[in-house]
Amino acid sequence: MRLIISMFCLVNIISCTKAQKQTEMSVNKGNSVALVELFTSQGCSSCPPADELLANLIKEYNDNQQVIAISFHVDYWDRLGWKDPFSQRVFTQRQRNYVDKLDLRSAYTPQMVVNGKYEFVGSDKSALQSALKKAQDDFSKVSVKNLMAKESNDAISVSYEIDGKMDEDQVFLCLISPKEVTSIKRGENGGRILTNTNVVLQMSEGLNNSKGTYDFKVPESKKNDLAIIAFISDKNSMAVKAAYMTKLE
């Protein structure tokens, strides 16, 4: 009888331990966020496969806040036959900042950067999967607590609040177009119809306050519903600590 009771207790202990470990794993997993940044251009013939990989990633993690993917269109391809309508100098500068921080030889397209730390050729699916796996261990003490956006007249007003202590961190806000379809007339992709997803249309400067507001201009060529993405990154290393996405109300 004592043997049976002892075995019963042992089974319970093992079961409880397993349950505790599973709970801890799920909690930890919930604290990790992967921000995937694709640097691309409609003028680059090597970029469409990366654009497609990003689109498939967004579809796979549909509204799952643990993986957020965006595309920055750089402007250094614009002089080579086709001016990308979504390209901006500020996006090129962001990529060049990564060149410095990650000790790279030069900027290139397509390039993906995950959590500001893991970079690779943007069409490399296995490298993306490896980076996402590493990002599961990127835990942070800060998170985006509240993120709301409203459109009125010609402005999109965004309010945000950060949970946790910001040390050398900055908050960036991005106005996103979930899907853009463009008929390319010239350049390396001339004659093709390209689809780009989660295209960054506008981006704020680095905000240092843990709570605040920011206004975007309503794009003149607005065709689709828009979204807002907020992410927190280290001011010095550019490592991304948290990210969150919301749709306009």
C-alpha positions as CSV (number, residue, x, y, z in Angstrom):
1,M,0.0,0.0,0.0
2,R,2.8,2.4,0.9
3,L,4.5,1.5,-2.4
4,I,1.4,2.4,-4.4
5,I,1.0,5.7,-2.5
6,S,4.6,6.6,-3.1
7,M,4.3,5.8,-6.8
8,F,1.2,8.0,-7.0
9,C,3.0,10.9,-5.4
10,L,6.0,10.5,-7.7
11,V,3.7,10.6,-10.7
12,N,2.0,13.7,-9.4
13,I,5.3,15.4,-8.8
14,I,6.5,14.6,-12.3
15,S,3.2,15.8,-13.8
16,C,3.3,19.0,-11.9
17,T,6.9,19.6,-12.9
18,K,6.2,19.1,-16.5
19,A,3.1,21.3,-16.3
20,Q,5.2,24.0,-14.6
21,K,7.9,23.8,-17.3
22,Q,5.3,24.1,-20.1
23,T,3.7,27.1,-18.4
24,E,7.1,28.8,-18.0
25,M,7.9,28.1,-21.7
26,S,4.7,29.6,-22.9
27,V,5.1,32.7,-20.7
28,N,8.7,33.2,-21.9
29,K,7.7,32.7,-25.5
30,G,5.1,35.4,-25.1
31,N,7.7,37.9,-24.0
32,S,9.7,37.5,-27.2
33,V,9.0,39.5,-30.4
34,A,10.7,39.3,-33.7
35,L,10.7,42.4,-35.9
36,V,11.6,41.6,-39.4
37,E,12.8,44.5,-41.6
38,L,13.2,44.0,-45.3
39,F,15.3,46.5,-47.3
40,T,14.1,46.3,-50.8
41,S,13.5,48.2,-54.1
42,Q,11.1,47.8,-57.0
43,G,14.1,48.6,-59.3
44,C,16.1,45.5,-58.1
45,S,15.5,42.3,-60.0
46,S,16.7,40.2,-57.0
47,C,14.1,41.7,-54.7
48,P,10.8,40.1,-55.8
49,P,11.6,36.7,-54.2
50,A,12.4,38.5,-50.9
51,D,9.2,40.5,-51.2
52,E,7.3,37.2,-51.7
53,L,9.1,35.6,-48.7
54,L,8.0,38.6,-46.5
55,A,4.5,38.3,-47.8
56,N,4.3,34.6,-46.9
57,L,5.8,35.3,-43.5
58,I,3.1,37.9,-42.8
59,K,0.4,35.5,-44.0
60,E,1.8,32.7,-41.8
61,Y,1.8,34.8,-38.7
62,N,-1.5,36.6,-39.6
63,D,-2.1,39.1,-36.7
64,N,0.3,37.2,-34.4
65,Q,2.1,39.9,-32.5
66,Q,5.1,37.6,-31.9
67,V,6.4,38.1,-35.5
68,I,6.0,41.5,-37.2
69,A,7.3,42.1,-40.6
70,I,7.8,45.4,-42.6
71,S,9.5,46.5,-45.8
72,F,11.6,49.6,-46.2
73,H,12.1,50.8,-49.8
74,V,15.5,52.3,-50.3
75,D,16.3,55.0,-52.8
76,Y,19.7,54.1,-54.3
77,W,18.1,52.1,-57.1
78,D,15.9,55.0,-58.2
79,R,18.6,56.4,-60.7
80,L,18.8,53.1,-62.6
81,G,15.6,53.2,-64.7
82,W,12.7,53.1,-62.2
83,K,11.9,55.4,-59.3
84,D,10.3,53.3,-56.6
85,P,7.2,55.3,-55.4
86,F,7.8,54.1,-51.8
87,S,11.5,54.8,-51.6
88,Q,12.8,57.4,-49.2
89,R,16.3,58.6,-48.2
90,V,15.5,58.1,-44.5
91,F,15.0,54.4,-45.1
92,T,18.3,54.2,-47.0
93,Q,19.9,55.9,-44.0
94,R,18.4,53.4,-41.6
95,Q,20.0,50.6,-43.6
96,R,23.3,52.4,-43.7
97,N,23.1,52.7,-39.9
98,Y,22.8,48.9,-39.8
99,V,25.9,48.6,-42.0
100,D,27.8,50.5,-39.3
101,K,26.3,48.8,-36.2
102,L,26.6,45.3,-37.7
103,D,30.1,45.9,-39.1
104,L,29.1,45.1,-42.7
105,R,31.0,46.0,-45.8
106,S,28.2,47.8,-47.6
107,A,24.4,48.1,-47.9
108,Y,22.7,45.7,-50.4
109,T,19.2,44.6,-51.5
110,P,17.4,42.5,-50.7
111,Q,18.5,42.5,-47.1
112,M,16.6,41.3,-44.0
113,V,17.4,42.3,-40.4
114,V,15.7,40.6,-37.5
115,N,15.5,42.4,-34.2
116,G,18.2,44.8,-35.3
117,K,20.8,42.0,-34.8
118,Y,20.6,39.2,-37.3
119,E,21.1,40.1,-41.0
120,F,21.1,38.0,-44.1
121,V,20.1,38.0,-47.8
122,G,16.4,38.8,-47.8
123,S,15.4,35.9,-50.0
124,D,17.1,33.3,-47.9
125,K,14.3,31.3,-46.2
126,S,16.5,29.1,-44.1
127,A,18.4,32.1,-42.8
128,L,15.1,33.7,-41.9
129,Q,14.0,30.7,-40.0
130,S,17.3,30.6,-38.1
131,A,17.0,34.2,-37.2
132,L,13.4,33.8,-36.0
133,K,14.6,30.9,-33.8
134,K,17.3,33.1,-32.3
135,A,14.8,35.8,-31.7
136,Q,12.8,33.6,-29.4
137,D,15.5,34.1,-26.8
138,D,15.5,37.9,-27.1
139,F,13.5,38.7,-24.0
140,S,13.0,42.3,-22.9
141,K,11.9,44.2,-19.8
142,V,10.0,46.8,-22.0
143,S,6.9,46.4,-24.1
144,V,4.4,48.5,-26.0
145,K,1.5,48.8,-23.6
146,N,-1.0,50.9,-25.5
147,L,-1.0,51.8,-29.2
148,M,-3.9,53.6,-30.8
149,A,-4.4,55.5,-34.0
150,K,-7.2,57.7,-35.4
151,E,-7.6,59.4,-38.7
152,S,-9.2,62.8,-38.9
153,N,-9.1,65.3,-41.7
154,D,-5.6,65.2,-43.2
155,A,-3.8,63.7,-40.1
156,I,-3.4,60.3,-38.5
157,S,-2.9,60.8,-34.7
158,V,-1.0,58.1,-32.9
159,S,-0.8,57.7,-29.1
160,Y,1.5,55.2,-27.5
161,E,2.6,54.1,-24.0
162,I,5.6,51.9,-23.0
163,D,5.5,49.5,-20.1
164,G,8.8,49.2,-18.3
165,K,11.8,51.4,-17.9
166,M,13.4,52.9,-21.0
167,D,17.1,53.4,-20.5
168,E,19.0,54.1,-23.7
169,D,15.9,53.2,-25.7
170,Q,13.9,55.0,-28.4
171,V,10.4,54.5,-29.8
172,F,9.8,54.5,-33.5
173,L,6.4,54.7,-35.1
174,C,5.7,53.6,-38.7
175,L,2.7,54.2,-40.9
176,I,2.1,51.0,-42.9
177,S,0.3,50.1,-46.1
178,P,-0.5,46.4,-45.8
179,K,-0.5,45.8,-49.6
180,E,0.6,47.8,-52.6
181,V,0.4,46.5,-56.2
182,T,2.6,48.4,-58.8
183,S,3.0,48.0,-62.6
184,I,6.7,48.5,-63.2
185,K,7.3,50.4,-66.5
186,R,11.1,50.5,-66.7
187,G,14.3,49.2,-65.1
188,E,15.3,45.7,-64.2
189,N,11.7,44.7,-63.3
190,G,10.2,46.5,-66.3
191,G,7.0,44.9,-67.6
192,R,6.3,43.1,-64.2
193,I,3.5,43.7,-61.7
194,L,5.0,43.7,-58.2
195,T,3.2,43.2,-54.9
196,N,4.7,44.7,-51.8
197,T,3.4,44.0,-48.3
198,N,3.5,46.0,-45.0
199,V,5.2,48.9,-46.9
200,V,6.5,51.7,-44.6
201,L,5.1,54.9,-45.9
202,Q,6.2,57.2,-43.1
203,M,8.4,56.8,-40.0
204,S,8.8,59.0,-37.0
205,E,12.2,60.1,-35.6
206,G,13.4,58.3,-32.5
207,L,11.1,59.3,-29.6
208,N,12.6,59.3,-26.1
209,N,9.4,59.5,-24.0
210,S,7.7,56.4,-22.6
211,K,4.3,58.0,-23.4
212,G,3.3,60.4,-26.1
213,T,1.6,61.2,-29.3
214,Y,2.7,61.6,-32.9
215,D,0.9,62.8,-36.1
216,F,1.4,61.3,-39.6
217,K,0.1,62.9,-42.7
218,V,-2.6,61.0,-44.6
219,P,-1.0,59.8,-47.8
220,E,-2.3,61.5,-50.9
221,S,-2.4,58.2,-52.8
222,K,-4.1,56.3,-50.0
223,K,-5.7,53.2,-51.6
224,N,-6.0,50.7,-48.8
225,D,-6.5,50.5,-45.0
226,L,-3.5,51.6,-43.1
227,A,-1.8,50.3,-40.0
228,I,0.6,51.5,-37.3
229,I,3.7,49.7,-36.0
230,A,5.6,50.8,-32.9
231,F,8.9,49.3,-32.0
232,I,11.5,50.0,-29.3
233,S,15.2,49.8,-30.0
234,D,18.4,50.5,-28.2
235,K,19.7,53.9,-29.2
236,N,23.3,52.8,-29.4
237,S,23.2,49.2,-30.8
238,M,19.8,49.4,-32.7
239,A,18.8,46.1,-31.2
240,V,15.0,45.9,-31.2
241,K,13.5,45.0,-27.8
242,A,9.7,45.1,-28.5
243,A,7.2,45.8,-31.3
244,Y,3.5,46.0,-31.7
245,M,1.1,46.5,-34.6
246,T,-2.4,48.0,-34.7
247,K,-4.9,49.0,-37.4
248,L,-6.4,52.5,-37.7
249,E,-9.7,53.0,-35.9
